[in-house]
Amino acid sequence: MTATTSWALSLLLIPLAWLLIDATGGLRARHAAAPAVGTDEFHDFAVLVPIYGNIKYLENIDYLSRYGRRVILCTTTGETPEFDVAITEIACRQGFRVFRTPADKASTTANRRATGGTIRDTVIRAVLPTVDAAYVVCIDADTTTSQPLELLVGALHRRGLDVASIRLVPSNRDDSLLTRFQAHEYRLSMKLRVVAPWLVSGACHAARTTALRDVMNNHSLFFQGNDVETGILADAMGFQIGHVPFEVPTKVPNTLKDWWRQHVAWAGGEFRLFVVNAGVGLRHPFFWCYGLIITLAMLPLRLLALGQGHFGTVGALVALYIGLGFYLHWSHRDYALLLMPLYAAFISVVLVPLGAVSYIQMARRGRNAGIIRVPRRARNGTSLLDRADVQVGVRA
């Protein structure tokens, strides 16, 4: 490569790539609007709550209590006696049901929240054939909603949706600069659900019971990226997917240690989706172009720009990025937007390369490569596969 060519790449392609990482999807979703949640209620649903490892992770008992018998605490047959006693007492006191199924616990630990393994999706897959309600809402054991779930299910029923993504909103955005960064990160990611509704969020999503049963029967059970895999499979199998702007508060990490652990795991999940399952990208070409080409394949060019010291170009890029950030987040603007380019650059340059290592570690621990296999009947059928969807925000 000649010096002139190298300079041209640094001046043009690398800044363009960095801007595309956060700009493309955000700009497309900037003025898109999802149908309102509405006021219709529908009551024929079950609430599925995966809980295993340690009963302390069941933090939303008071919230769930309003749904009584509709709540099914989904766990395994391999929990400790103390756990079994605690979950039974909670279920009796609140009127919940408990479902237990065998699950491989080799890749999990009771001392911290899971970022890998197959248990979460194993218990959801196992419980679905026992559910006789028309709809299910899958919600994490530490998650609550600001509106009744009857409205979320009512929106699905009214619009004839089989699967719906929702909108996660950080509830502790003002804790620190780190949580403010994540608030902007989440907001951009959630906007993309309007144009790419199959970017399902694992903390909370809703579905027609029969549809989710079919999807989970074909799910790889790989933890990181499991939520997006659910949306990808549902779309590929011809189910109707939509986005419901039903806001769900979620607590984001407020320490560097927790943030690092979460984002390294996310990087592994993205490597799994974009590289290991690159063939699925034919169904969503722009999405995989972002993840596989812009984010991963162009990483050497971003490193080249920094290594060659083209600080004028990088400075111009930072200015453009800040301007773009204020444009996309104007109604939620704060001082953190001035430093967002550094936050995004750190993720792009440091965490992205760690994705391969993180994925390999999770695949080995869980003895699961996370291959997404679309059923043959769906591959040969007609569905929403050919829609050109965009591209970012698989993390939340």
N, C-alpha and C positions, 0 to 999 in steps of 0.2 A: 504494500500500500504506500503510495507516495505521500509526501508531506501535505501537498495540496489537497489530495483526495481525503486524507485523514481530517484536515482542517474543515473541509466542506461537510463531512459527516458530522463532526462535532457542532458545527455552526447551524446546520439545518435539521438533520435527522434526529439527533439526540434530544434537543429541546422539544421538537415536535412530539417525539415519543413520550417524554415526561409529561407534557401537557395532555396528551391523549389519554394517559392512564386515568386521570380524574375528570377530564373535561368532556369526553365524548358522551358518556352516559348521562352525566349531569345536565349537559346542554340539551340533550334530547328530551330528558324528563322535566326540564325546567318549567315548561308551560303545559305539560300534560296533566290531565285531571282525572282522577278515579271517580266512579259513581259514589255518591255519599252513602254512608252506612245505612241511613234511613231509620225509620221508627218501627218497622215491622218486627214482631217477635215470633220466634218459633221455639217450642219447648221440647220437641222430641229429639233429644240429644243426650249423649253421655260425655263425661269429662274424664279423659285418660291422663293419669299423672304417673309417670315413671319415677320410682323411688327405690333405691337400693344402696347398699354399702354402709350408710349411716343415717339413722332416723333424723339427725339434726338437720339434714338437708331439706326436710319437709317443713318449709318456712311459711307456707301460705295456707295453713289450716283454717284460720279465721275467715279468710277470703272464700275458701272452698265450702265452708260450712253451709252457705246459703243454697248450695246445690244438692246437699244431702245424698240420697240414694243414686243420683245421677253420677256421682264421683266414683271412679274405680281407681284405687291405688294399685299400680302395676309393679310387681316386684318378683323376686326369684325364690326358688325353694332352697337356696343355699345361704340364706342370711343367718346371722347369729341368733341364738335364743333371745338375747336382749332386744334385738331388732324386732323379732317376731312378736314378742310380748308388747312392745311399744306400739307397733303398727296395728295390732289387734285392738288395743285399748283405744287408740285414736279413732279407728273405724267404728267401734261400738258407740263411743261417745258422740260422734258426729253423724252417724248414720251412713257412713261410706261403705262401699264394698271393697274387698281385697281380692286381687287375682295374683296367683303365683304360678311361675313356670320355670323349668330348669333352664339355666343359662351358664355360659362359660365365663367364669370370673377371673380367668388367669391374667388378664391384662388390666385389672382394675385394683384399686386400693380403697379401703374404708377411711383412710385418713385425709383424703382430699377429693375434690370434685373430679369426675371423669373427663378426660380430654381424648380418650381413645376407647377401643374395645367395641363389643357388639351388644352389650346388655340392653342398652336403651331401646334399640330397634327390635331386638329379640322379644322383649316383653310386649311391645306394641303390636308386633306381628302376631304373637300368640293370643293376645286378648281379643283381637278384632272378630274372629269367628264366634265369640261368645256374646257379642254386643248385639242387642235387638233394636236399639234406637236407630232412627233414620240417619242421624248425623253424629259425628264425634268431634270433640275439640281436644287436641293434644296440647297440654300445657305443662311446663316445667314445674318442679316442686318448689321453686323460689319465685314464681311469677304470679302477678296479679293483673287484673285489668281495671281500667277506670270506668268502663261501661259494662252493663250486664252481657253475659255471653248469649243471652236470648236474642240480642240485637245482631250479633255477629252471625249466628246461625240463621236468623231471619233474613239477613242480606243474601246469604247463600241460597236459601230457599226461593226468595223472590227473583233472583237473577238466574236461577237454574244452574248454579255452579256445582261442580263435583269437588273441587279443591280450591282453597283460597289462601293467599298470603295476606299477612297483616302488617302493621307498622309498629316496629319497636321504637320506643322513645327513652333515652337514658334519663333516669329519675334523679341521678346525683351529679348532674352536669356541672354544678357550681362548687364541687368539692375541691377541685384543684385544676391546674393547667392541663394535666393529663386527661382528666375527665371532660374538659372542654374540647380538647382535640377529638376525643371519641364521640362527643355529641355531634360535631360536624361530620365526622366519618359516618356515623349511623344515619344522619339525616340524608346525606347523599345516597347512601345505600338504599334507604327506604324509598326515596323518590323513584329509584329504578324499578321498583315493583310495579309501578303504573304501566310501564312499557314492557316489562319482562316479569309478569306476575308469577311465573314458575320459580322465581327466586324465593322459595318458601323459607320462613324463619322457624328454626327448631323450637325456640322458646314458646311459641304459640302458633298453631295453625288449625284450620277447620276443614272438614271434608265430609262428603257423603260416605257413610260407613262402607257400603259395598265397593265404592271406588277405591278408598284407601286400603281396603282388604286386598284388592287385586294388585295395587301398587306395591304394598309391603311384601306380598308373596314373591315379587321379583326384585326386591331390594337387596343390595349387597351386604347390608348391616354394618358397613364401615362407618365409624362415628363421625369423623370430621368430613363435612360436606354432605352428611346424611340428609339434611333438610333440603338442600338444593337437588340432591339425587331424587328425592321424593317428587319434587316439582318436574324435573326432567322426565322421569318415568311416566308420571301422570300425563304430561303433554304428549310424549311419544306413544302412549297407549290410547290416545284419542279422547281423553277426558277433558271436560270443560274447566279451564282454570281462569281465575280472575283475581284481582286485587281488591280487597276491602280496606279502606283507610280507617280501620279499627285500631286505635292507639293502645299499645300495651307497654306500660312502664317497665323498664328493666334496669338493674343496677350494673354499671360497668366497673371494671377494675379501677381502684383508686391508688394502688401501689405499683411501682415499677415491676416488682417480682410477679405479681398476679397478671399484669398487663403483658409482660414478656412471655409467660407461660401460655396465655391465651393466644397471643398472636403467632407464636411459633407453631402451635397446634393448627391454627387457621392456615398458616403458610403450607403446612403439610397437606391439609385438606384441599387447598387450591392446586397444589402440585398433582394430587390424585385426580382432581377433576380435569385439569387442563392438559396434563401430559399423559398420565396412565390411561385416561379415557378420551384421548384426543379424537378417536373415531366418532364419539357422540357429537363432536363439534360440527359435523356436517349438518346437524339439525338446527343449530344456532350459530351460524358462521361468524357473525360479528362478535358474539360473546367469546368464542374461542380465539378469534383473532386478537382480542384484547388480552386474554389470559395467556395464550401460548406464544404469540409473536411479540406483542408490545411489551408485556410485563416480563416474560422469561427470555425469549430469544434475543431481545434487544438489550438485555442486561449488560453484556460486554461493551456495547456502545456507550451506555451511561457511565460505566466505569472509565472508559476511554476519555470521555469528556472531562471527568474530574482529574484523571491522571495527567492529562496534557495541560492542565491549568488554564483552560479557556474560561477564566473567571468573568470576563465581560459578558460572554454568552450566557453563562450560568446566572449572572446577576440579572440580565434581561429576562431570563426565564422566571426567576423568582418574582420579579415585578409583575410579569404577566399572570403568574399563578396567584399572587395576592389579589390582583384585580378580578380574576375569575372567581376566586373564593368569595369575595364580597358580593359579586353579582349573583352567585348561586345561593348564598346564605344571607342576603341583605336583611331579611326580617329577623334574623337571629345573630346579627353581627356582634363580634366582641374582639378583644385584643388578641385572642388566640389565633384568629385568622392571619395575623401578621407573621406568625411562626409556623403556620400549617405547611409551607413548602419544606421546611426542615423535617417536620414530622413525616410527611409523605416521602421525602427523599430517604429517610432512614429506613422506612418500611421497604421501599423499592430496592435499595442498595444492600441492606443488611439482612432483612428477613426473607426476601424472595429467594436468595441462594440457599437459605437454611430449609426451605420447603422440601427439597429432595431428601435431606437427612431426616427431617421430622417424619415424612411419609414412610420412609423405610423402617424407622423405629416403630411406628404405630402398626405397620403391616406385619412386622415380625412378632410384636407382642400379641397382637390379636389373631395371628395366623390367618390373615385375610387381606388380599391384595386390593379389595375395593373396586373390582371390575363391574361396571354398569352394563347389564345385559338386557336389552330391550326384547320383549317376547316377539317371536317370529310373526305371529299374527298381527302385531302392532306395526312391525316394520313394513309389512306388505299392505297395510291398510291405509286409509285416508284419515289424516288428522290435522292438527295445527303445526305439523313439523316444519313446513317450509316458510313459516313466518320469519322474517329477518329481525331477530331480537338483539338487544344491546345488553350488555357486556360487563358491567362492574358490579361490585357490592355483594359478592357471595359470602362475605364474612359474617354478616349479622345473623 
